Amino acid sequence: MTDSPPRFAPRGDHESIETGTAFAPKLDADGLIVAIAVDADDGEVLMVAHMNAEALARTVETGEGWFWSRSRRKLWKKGEESGNVLAIDDIRVDCDQDAILLKARIAGSGVACHQGYRSCFYRSVPTGAAPTPETTLAFDHAMRRVEHKS
């Protein structure tokens, strides 16, 4: 069996990683990188997930959001079951190339969350006091929710 060709540039020195043009994403010890998806028009954070090298390469190649499920231990395409595919307008990498930002549009019913909300960030944590086991999250009642699969 032959090795597949490298997908990304090798990690260089600090200066070249942070100011150069080589795409050299830094995967963590588990081979993953954090990916944040935001609405391409208004910047609303839609979801956070992880990508392995294969998911990142497929996203770059296809223009659709691919991710690695840590719980199911498998590659998945956003919307493969729901129809809410992430169409990627722009892919950004942060300064040290250890996080990916996807500017995207959602197909289907327009929701990113598997719970049926537009964004996975549909609850707030109260601030101003130390958290306790009784700390209660508050729902964003302005956020639209569509019916979801159980």
Secondary structure, 3 states (H helix, E strand, C coil): CCCCCCCCCCCCCHHHHHHCCCCCCCCCCCCCEEEEEEECCCCCEEEEEEECHHHHHHHHHHCECEEEECCCCEEEECCCCCCCCEEEEEEEECCCCCEEEEEEEECCCCCCCCCCECCCCCEECCCCCCCCCCCCCEECCCCCECCCCC
